[in-house]
């Protein structure tokens, strides 16, 4: 195999590994699997900025907030990342841009939230494994509904 072909195949393998990483993160969030979720981040010295949810410089602080806010049976979440644009910078660094559609049915408050936005990520390959080094989420639109006697009432629709 020529060096050029080897490089191109490696880049494709890295892109697929990063897509798998992001999907592992989102599936772990939906499953309320805290250890799997934080396992997608570098151990220390990371940058996580989720706007109103909070900003964190290590994955353990994110885990605490996630455990308190989201890990409840009444929080039925569904994260869907799509339209990835992943750029391999070199053998151990990459960046990514993802669109997100997030749905939450909260059975405790009888509410439904749909949020759409964008992730901007930086990835680092450590011991032959891609991990999230930096991630920023920017909300673009939100639809908040209240379930009231089998009817849906719009609480908010627009840009967060």
Beta strands, then each sheet from edge to edge (+ up, - down):
strand 1: 47-49
strand 2: 55-56
strand 3: 75-90
strand 4: 93-106
strand 5: 111-126
strand 6: 129-148
strand 7: 151-158
sheet 1: 2+ 1- 6- 5+ 4- 3+
sheet 2: 2+ 1- 6- 7+
end
